[in-house]
Amino acid sequence: RVDLKTKKLDSTKSLLIKSEQLLRIEDHDFAMRPGFGGSALPVGIDVQVESIDSISEVNMDFTMTLYLRHYWQDDRLAFPSSSNKSRTFDARLVKKIWVPDVFFVHSKRSFIHDTTMENIMLRVFPDGNILYSVRITVTALCSMDFSSFPLDTQNCSLELESYAYNENDLMLYWKNGNDSLRTDEIVLSQFFIEDFQPSFGLAFYSSTGWYNRLYINFILRRHIFFFMLQTYFPTMLMVMLSWVSFWIDRRAVPARVSLGITTVLTMSTIITGVSASMPQVSYVKAVDIYLWASFLFVFLSVIEYAAVNYFTTVEEMKKLKNAKIPSTFDTTQAMAFDGCFHDNDIDLASFPEVSITPNTDRNTQSRNSTTSVPTEGTRLRRRNTLKYNLSFIRSNSYMIDSYSRVIFPLAYLLFNIIYWSLYA
């Protein structure tokens, strides 16, 4: 009795459900496309983008969740209906009929949502027209150009294509033209979506031929305010902080050296942080130009003080060498805290003056007699050569700081004007 009852239960499992009987699924071979051997089957596509989940500059990809809908006609699934109403099914029936094998070109990962059931819908109309809808999350490649980063605009696309059927068997097209692509209100943290538009084309493979390909193109413009707060403003402040050393006394070696080294190390940290969050590309980005130019300004401010300190030391050593210092002079009292003798610390009034000998007076008179007196109306002008100007600056090293207070800010302002006019 138990065996008989079990056999009766098993036999009921092999019976077709009413929907399969209505669609006559067992009467046809759904391994082949509709109209096999004839002209290409037109399959309409429309897409509704639910969200753009993430955009990664490091991996050069984006993740998008969308509703992908297919429209085609399969006469094998036509059924009689007095009310002419469609019938809707889920994923369990989809596995038993033919559906287009559309895939995403250049996709890295993709999956169909399956909570609580697979998000698949099949709607069959009495005349054999079919609507097949599926909810998918796909991560696809986006070849980004970072030459203008972070003032850049990226053009990404999601491409759809049939894997097995070329243009002789399957013709993909946008169901409603430009209205086939619909989007909800999408808000991204770092990007502003300028445009969403569909397009189409053909793709050629040497082994299998030509295939219809559909494109979902969208243009992303990056928000600059985040990078202004995190990169540009701190960089500007570091450059301006390095100029403070021009107003510090040139003999204050510890103060000026520590300020210069601090700004250099801070700039190195900013450059390292920006580079770590970006892909290792082989070309120069806009942010690299700004950071390295700012780093150059900070570095030159340190070199400027090295030159000031060197010329000051040479100038003071020359004065000390030419002056006759008394044996009773205490050298420890004349040492500044930079380790050099300074003319302000030496009492030159106590040094004996060099007397002019009669021979020297005679030579002076002879030189004056041989020099021609300029006639009235003529003007003598001494040309200041480059060597003379360098010698003058070398002997007056404090002027380097005076010039730097003007040259450095003006040069950095000019650089900013050129930079933002080119990239912004």
Backbone torsions as a table, in degrees:
resi	resn	phi	psi	omega
1	ARG	NA	-40.7	179.7
2	VAL	-63.5	-42.8	179.9
3	ASP	-63.9	-40.6	179.3
4	LEU	-63.9	-41.2	179.9
5	LYS	-66.0	-40.9	178.7
6	THR	-64.4	-40.8	179.2
7	LYS	-63.3	-38.8	178.9
8	LYS	-66.0	-39.4	177.9
9	LEU	-65.6	-40.0	179.8
10	ASP	-66.9	-35.2	-178.5
11	SER	-68.3	-29.6	179.6
12	THR	-69.9	-26.6	-179.0
13	LYS	-68.5	-26.1	-178.6
14	SER	-82.7	-7.5	179.3
15	LEU	-74.1	141.1	178.2
16	LEU	-73.0	142.4	174.7
17	ILE	-74.0	167.8	-174.1
18	LYS	-64.8	-36.1	-179.3
19	SER	-64.8	-42.7	179.4
20	GLU	-68.1	-34.2	175.7
21	GLN	-67.1	-39.0	-179.7
22	LEU	-66.2	-40.1	-177.7
23	LEU	-87.0	-3.8	177.8
24	ARG	53.8	49.4	-177.7
25	ILE	-66.9	-36.2	-178.4
26	GLU	-73.0	-12.1	-176.6
27	ASP	-88.7	-6.0	-174.3
28	HIS	-132.3	157.9	176.0
29	ASP	-98.0	102.1	-177.0
30	PHE	-86.2	10.7	171.3
31	ALA	-73.6	-21.0	179.0
32	MET	-102.3	150.6	-180.0
33	ARG	-70.6	160.8	174.6
34	PRO	-63.2	138.6	179.1
35	GLY	68.5	35.3	-178.1
36	PHE	-60.5	132.6	-178.7
37	GLY	93.1	-12.0	179.9
38	GLY	-100.7	-150.5	-179.9
39	SER	-71.7	169.8	-177.9
40	ALA	-65.5	140.6	-180.0
41	LEU	-82.0	121.2	176.5
42	PRO	-77.4	131.3	178.4
43	VAL	-126.3	113.5	178.2
44	GLY	-83.6	146.1	-178.4
45	ILE	-128.7	136.4	163.8
46	ASP	-138.8	153.3	-171.4
47	VAL	-133.1	137.3	169.4
48	GLN	-119.3	115.1	-178.5
49	VAL	-82.0	119.9	179.6
50	GLU	-83.1	-43.0	-178.3
51	SER	-165.0	154.5	167.0
52	ILE	-106.4	107.1	-168.9
53	ASP	-75.0	-41.7	-177.9
54	SER	-158.6	153.8	174.6
55	ILE	-132.8	119.0	-174.8
56	SER	-110.5	119.2	175.6
57	GLU	-75.5	-32.1	-178.1
58	VAL	-67.5	-45.5	-179.5
59	ASN	-89.7	-7.8	-177.6
60	MET	53.2	57.2	176.9
61	ASP	-150.5	171.9	177.0
62	PHE	-140.4	155.8	179.7
63	THR	-120.8	128.4	-174.3
64	MET	-133.6	139.6	173.2
65	THR	-110.4	130.0	-173.0
66	LEU	-148.5	161.1	171.2
67	TYR	-101.8	115.9	-179.1
68	LEU	-103.8	119.8	-176.4
69	ARG	-118.5	136.4	179.7
70	HIS	-117.0	143.8	178.2
71	TYR	-130.8	124.9	174.6
72	TRP	-156.5	176.6	-179.1
73	GLN	-124.1	130.9	177.1
74	ASP	-130.7	104.4	-176.7
75	ASP	-63.4	-20.2	-179.6
76	ARG	-67.8	-19.9	-179.2
77	LEU	-101.9	7.3	177.1
78	ALA	-67.5	145.0	-177.8
79	PHE	-143.5	152.7	179.3
80	PRO	-76.3	140.2	179.9
81	SER	-152.1	127.1	179.2
82	SER	-76.7	-28.4	-179.0
83	SER	-93.4	-7.4	179.7
84	ASN	57.5	35.6	178.6
85	LYS	-101.1	149.2	180.0
86	SER	-80.3	165.2	176.3
87	ARG	-121.1	138.9	-176.1
88	THR	-113.4	135.7	-178.9
89	PHE	-131.2	168.4	178.4
90	ASP	-108.5	-159.8	-172.0
91	ALA	-67.9	-18.6	-177.1
92	ARG	-67.5	-31.2	179.1
93	LEU	-87.1	-25.2	-177.9
94	VAL	-60.1	-33.8	-177.4
95	LYS	-71.0	-9.5	-176.8
96	LYS	-105.8	-4.5	-178.7
97	ILE	-123.2	174.7	178.5
98	TRP	-85.2	132.4	174.6
99	VAL	-132.9	153.0	179.7
100	PRO	-62.5	141.5	-178.2
101	ASP	-95.2	58.8	-179.4
102	VAL	-76.0	135.0	175.8
103	PHE	-132.1	169.3	-178.4
104	PHE	-100.6	118.5	178.8
105	VAL	-71.4	142.9	179.5
106	HIS	62.5	23.2	177.5
107	SER	-82.9	142.8	177.1
108	LYS	-95.2	-44.0	179.1
109	ARG	-146.0	145.6	175.0
110	SER	-158.5	152.5	178.9
111	PHE	-155.6	153.7	175.0
112	ILE	-94.0	131.2	-179.0
113	HIS	-65.6	136.6	-175.0
114	ASP	-130.7	28.2	177.2
115	THR	-115.8	124.4	-3.9
116	THR	-84.1	-19.7	171.9
117	MET	-124.0	167.1	177.1
118	GLU	-58.4	129.4	-177.1
119	ASN	-79.3	71.7	-179.0
120	ILE	-130.9	135.6	178.9
121	MET	-132.6	134.8	177.7
122	LEU	-125.5	123.7	-179.9
123	ARG	-122.3	121.2	-176.4
124	VAL	-112.7	130.1	178.5
125	PHE	-98.6	157.7	-176.6
126	PRO	-58.4	-31.0	-179.1
127	ASP	-84.3	4.6	177.0
128	GLY	96.6	-2.5	174.6
129	ASN	-70.8	141.2	-173.0
130	ILE	-129.4	138.3	170.2
131	LEU	-116.5	122.5	-179.4
132	TYR	-121.8	117.4	-175.7
133	SER	-122.8	140.2	-178.9
134	VAL	-144.2	142.6	178.9
135	ARG	-101.8	120.1	-170.2
136	ILE	-129.8	145.1	166.7
137	THR	-114.9	124.6	-174.6
138	VAL	-129.8	139.0	173.0
139	THR	-110.8	117.1	-173.2
140	ALA	-125.4	159.0	-179.4
141	LEU	-74.9	140.9	173.8
142	CYS	-134.2	111.1	-179.4
143	SER	-75.6	105.1	-175.4
144	MET	-98.2	148.0	175.7
145	ASP	-111.6	115.7	-175.0
146	PHE	-103.4	19.5	-179.8
147	SER	-64.8	-25.8	178.5
148	SER	-108.9	12.8	-179.0
149	PHE	-61.9	136.8	1.4
150	PRO	-94.5	19.5	177.4
151	LEU	-100.9	41.4	-170.3
152	ASP	-106.4	165.0	173.7
153	THR	-129.9	124.4	-175.2
154	GLN	-106.9	141.1	178.8
155	ASN	-115.5	107.7	-178.5
156	CYS	-113.7	160.2	-179.8
157	SER	-149.6	145.6	172.8
158	LEU	-109.8	125.0	-170.9
159	GLU	-112.2	133.7	-179.6
160	LEU	-117.3	141.3	-175.7
161	GLU	-159.7	151.8	173.5
162	SER	-79.4	138.7	-176.5
163	TYR	-83.8	-41.6	-173.3
164	ALA	-99.6	-31.8	-171.2
165	TYR	-101.8	121.1	177.2
166	ASN	-83.0	-170.5	-173.8
167	GLU	-67.2	-16.0	176.9
168	ASN	-78.5	-19.0	-178.5
169	ASP	-111.4	-31.9	-174.0
170	LEU	-140.9	130.9	178.8
171	MET	-117.9	107.1	176.7
172	LEU	-85.2	138.7	178.2
173	TYR	-152.3	158.2	176.3
174	TRP	-76.5	125.5	-171.7
175	LYS	-61.0	-44.3	-175.5
176	ASN	-119.7	31.1	178.8
177	GLY	65.2	-134.2	-179.7
178	ASN	-69.3	-18.3	177.4
179	ASP	-84.7	4.9	-179.3
180	SER	-75.9	-13.9	-179.4
181	LEU	-111.4	116.9	179.9
182	ARG	-123.2	146.8	-178.6
183	THR	-134.7	146.3	168.8
184	ASP	-79.7	177.1	177.4
185	GLU	-72.2	110.3	-175.6
186	ILE	-106.7	127.2	178.7
187	VAL	-120.5	123.9	179.1
188	LEU	-112.7	152.3	-175.9
189	SER	-73.9	-40.1	-174.4
190	GLN	-110.7	-7.7	-174.6
191	PHE	-130.2	153.5	170.9
192	PHE	-116.2	126.3	-177.4
193	ILE	-82.2	112.1	-178.9
194	GLU	-82.8	-35.0	-172.9
195	ASP	-157.3	143.4	171.1
196	PHE	-127.2	122.6	-179.9
197	GLN	-150.8	144.9	176.6
198	PRO	-92.5	156.8	174.2
199	SER	-153.9	173.7	-177.7
200	PHE	-144.9	164.3	179.8
201	GLY	-171.8	-168.4	179.0
202	LEU	-122.8	145.0	176.9
203	ALA	-122.1	137.2	-177.0
204	PHE	-113.0	133.1	173.3
205	TYR	-121.5	132.5	-172.0
206	SER	-62.5	-28.8	-175.7
207	SER	-91.8	-28.4	-171.3
208	THR	-119.8	-14.9	174.9
209	GLY	108.9	-154.3	-175.7
210	TRP	-95.5	142.4	-179.7
211	TYR	-131.4	143.4	172.5
212	ASN	-73.2	136.6	-179.6
213	ARG	-133.2	133.8	177.7
214	LEU	-109.3	143.5	-176.3
215	TYR	-120.8	138.1	168.3
216	ILE	-110.5	101.1	-176.5
217	ASN	-96.9	136.8	174.0
218	PHE	-144.1	141.2	-176.2
219	ILE	-107.5	128.6	-177.8
220	LEU	-115.8	127.4	174.8
221	ARG	-111.5	129.6	-172.5
222	ARG	-79.5	139.2	173.0
223	HIS	-74.3	130.9	-174.9
224	ILE	-91.2	-18.7	-170.7
225	PHE	-63.1	-36.6	178.7
226	PHE	-60.6	-43.6	-178.3
227	PHE	-75.8	-25.7	173.8
228	MET	-64.0	-40.9	-179.0
229	LEU	-74.7	-36.6	-172.6
230	GLN	-91.3	-24.8	-172.7
231	THR	-125.2	-55.3	-169.3
232	TYR	-71.9	-48.4	-179.3
233	PHE	-62.1	-47.8	175.9
234	PRO	-59.9	-36.4	179.1
235	THR	-65.9	-43.4	177.8
236	MET	-61.5	-41.6	-179.4
237	LEU	-64.9	-37.8	178.4
238	MET	-65.7	-39.1	178.4
239	VAL	-65.8	-44.8	179.2
240	MET	-67.7	-31.2	176.7
241	LEU	-66.5	-33.0	178.6
242	SER	-67.8	-21.7	178.9
243	TRP	-76.6	-14.9	-179.4
244	VAL	-61.4	-30.0	-178.4
245	SER	-63.7	-21.4	179.3
246	PHE	-68.9	-21.0	179.6
247	TRP	-97.9	-3.0	176.6
248	ILE	-89.1	143.5	-177.4
249	ASP	-56.7	139.7	-174.9
250	ARG	-67.8	-17.5	178.4
251	ARG	-86.2	-8.6	179.5
252	ALA	-84.7	74.9	-175.2
253	VAL	-62.5	-49.8	-178.2
254	PRO	-59.1	-39.7	-177.4
255	ALA	-65.7	-46.8	-175.2
256	ARG	-73.9	-37.5	179.0
257	VAL	-67.3	-46.0	-180.0
258	SER	-63.2	-38.0	177.5
259	LEU	-64.9	-42.6	179.6
260	GLY	-66.2	-43.1	179.9
261	ILE	-66.5	-37.4	179.4
262	THR	-62.6	-45.7	179.9
263	THR	-66.6	-36.4	178.3
264	VAL	-65.0	-44.8	179.8
265	LEU	-66.9	-37.3	177.9
266	THR	-65.0	-41.5	177.2
267	MET	-64.0	-38.2	177.4
268	SER	-63.0	-38.1	178.3
269	THR	-66.2	-40.8	179.2
270	ILE	-64.5	-43.9	-179.9
271	ILE	-63.2	-42.0	179.7
272	THR	-65.0	-40.1	-180.0
273	GLY	-65.2	-39.9	178.8
274	VAL	-69.0	-40.9	-179.1
275	SER	-66.5	-31.6	-178.6
276	ALA	-69.1	-26.7	-178.1
277	SER	-94.1	8.6	-177.6
278	MET	-122.7	153.6	175.7
279	PRO	-68.3	154.8	-178.3
280	GLN	-82.4	81.2	-179.6
281	VAL	-88.2	159.9	-174.6
282	SER	-95.3	7.7	179.7
283	TYR	-122.9	169.0	-175.4
284	VAL	-88.4	132.3	177.8
285	LYS	-93.7	162.3	-179.5
286	ALA	-63.4	-38.3	179.1
287	VAL	-67.8	-30.6	176.5
288	ASP	-65.7	-40.7	178.8
289	ILE	-61.2	-44.4	-177.9
290	TYR	-67.4	-43.8	-177.0
291	LEU	-67.4	-42.9	-178.1
292	TRP	-74.0	-31.8	174.0
293	ALA	-66.5	-41.2	176.8
294	SER	-66.1	-38.5	176.2
295	PHE	-62.2	-36.2	177.6
296	LEU	-64.6	-39.9	177.3
297	PHE	-63.2	-42.0	178.9
298	VAL	-65.7	-42.1	179.6
299	PHE	-64.7	-39.8	179.9
300	LEU	-67.1	-30.4	176.9
301	SER	-65.9	-33.9	175.5
302	VAL	-70.1	-42.4	178.3
303	ILE	-63.8	-34.7	179.4
304	GLU	-61.7	-42.3	179.0
305	TYR	-70.9	-32.7	176.4
306	ALA	-61.2	-40.5	177.8
307	ALA	-67.2	-42.4	179.2
308	VAL	-61.3	-44.9	-179.2
309	ASN	-65.4	-39.0	-179.6
310	TYR	-67.0	-47.5	-179.1
311	PHE	-65.6	-35.0	177.3
312	THR	-63.9	-42.9	179.2
313	THR	-64.2	-44.6	178.8
314	VAL	-62.3	-42.5	-179.3
315	GLU	-63.2	-44.6	-177.4
316	GLU	-72.0	-36.0	176.6
317	MET	-65.5	-35.0	177.7
318	LYS	-66.3	-41.6	178.8
319	LYS	-64.7	-40.1	179.5
320	LEU	-68.9	-32.1	179.5
321	LYS	-70.9	-38.8	-178.8
322	ASN	-76.4	-27.2	-178.6
323	ALA	-84.2	148.2	176.7
324	LYS	-96.1	110.1	-176.4
325	ILE	-89.4	128.0	178.6
326	PRO	-61.0	154.1	-179.3
327	SER	-66.7	-24.1	-179.1
328	THR	-86.5	3.2	-176.2
329	PHE	-75.3	129.4	-178.9
330	ASP	-87.1	108.4	-175.4
331	THR	-70.5	-27.5	-178.5
332	THR	-67.5	-26.9	178.6
333	GLN	-77.2	-20.6	-177.3
334	ALA	-95.6	0.8	-178.6
335	MET	-85.2	125.8	172.7
336	ALA	-82.1	171.5	-175.3
337	PHE	-76.2	3.6	171.2
338	ASP	-96.6	1.4	173.3
339	GLY	88.7	16.3	-177.2
340	CYS	-127.0	154.5	173.1
341	PHE	-73.1	145.3	179.8
342	HIS	-129.8	143.4	-176.6
343	ASP	-67.5	-24.1	-179.7
344	ASN	-71.5	-22.4	-178.1
345	ASP	-91.8	-3.9	-176.4
346	ILE	-109.6	130.7	178.0
347	ASP	-84.7	94.9	-178.4
348	LEU	-77.3	-10.0	-179.5
349	ALA	-69.0	-26.0	-178.7
350	SER	-82.3	-6.7	-179.4
351	PHE	-79.9	142.0	177.6
352	PRO	-67.6	137.3	178.7
353	GLU	-78.2	147.9	179.2
354	VAL	-81.4	121.2	-178.3
355	SER	-81.7	149.1	179.9
356	ILE	-91.4	119.1	-179.8
357	THR	-77.6	157.4	177.0
358	PRO	-59.1	-33.6	179.0
359	ASN	-63.8	-39.8	178.5
360	THR	-66.6	-39.0	178.2
361	ASP	-64.1	-36.8	-179.6
362	ARG	-68.4	-40.6	178.5
363	ASN	-64.7	-33.7	179.3
364	THR	-68.7	-40.9	179.2
365	GLN	-66.1	-38.8	179.6
366	SER	-65.5	-36.4	178.3
367	ARG	-67.4	-39.3	179.3
368	ASN	-67.5	-31.9	-179.1
369	SER	-73.1	-33.6	-178.6
370	THR	-80.3	-19.3	-179.3
371	THR	-77.4	130.0	-178.5
372	SER	-75.1	134.4	179.9
373	VAL	-78.2	128.8	-178.7
374	PRO	-66.0	138.9	179.3
375	THR	-72.9	162.8	-178.3
376	GLU	-67.1	135.5	178.6
377	GLY	97.2	-11.2	177.7
378	THR	-94.0	154.9	-178.1
379	ARG	-131.0	132.2	177.8
380	LEU	-96.5	132.6	179.6
381	ARG	-130.2	125.4	-179.9
382	ARG	-92.6	124.9	-178.7
383	ARG	-81.8	125.6	179.4
384	ASN	-86.6	102.7	179.9
385	THR	-75.9	168.3	179.7
386	LEU	-63.4	-38.4	179.3
387	LYS	-64.1	-38.6	178.9
388	TYR	-66.8	-40.8	179.6
389	ASN	-64.7	-40.9	178.0
390	LEU	-65.4	-39.1	177.9
391	SER	-65.4	-37.1	179.1
392	PHE	-66.9	-42.7	178.9
393	ILE	-67.5	-36.1	179.7
394	ARG	-64.3	-38.0	179.5
395	SER	-81.0	-13.1	177.1
396	ASN	-128.5	68.0	-171.4
397	SER	-65.4	-21.8	179.0
398	TYR	-63.1	-20.8	-180.0
399	MET	-70.9	-22.1	178.9
400	ILE	-62.9	-42.6	176.0
401	ASP	-63.4	-38.9	-179.8
402	SER	-63.8	-43.7	177.9
403	TYR	-68.6	-37.6	-177.7
404	SER	-65.2	-31.4	178.9
405	ARG	-61.9	-22.7	-179.8
406	VAL	-103.4	-42.6	-173.4
407	ILE	-68.4	-45.4	-176.5
408	PHE	-62.4	-50.3	178.3
409	PRO	-62.5	-39.1	179.8
410	LEU	-66.1	-41.1	179.4
411	ALA	-65.6	-40.3	179.7
412	TYR	-69.6	-36.2	175.7
413	LEU	-64.6	-41.6	177.6
414	LEU	-64.2	-40.8	177.4
415	PHE	-61.0	-43.4	179.5
416	ASN	-64.4	-38.8	178.6
417	ILE	-63.1	-45.2	179.6
418	ILE	-66.0	-42.8	-177.1
419	TYR	-62.9	-52.3	-176.2
420	TRP	-71.4	-27.2	175.7
421	SER	-71.4	-30.3	-179.8
422	LEU	-79.7	-42.3	-171.5
423	TYR	-99.9	-26.4	-177.6
424	ALA	-89.9	NA	NA
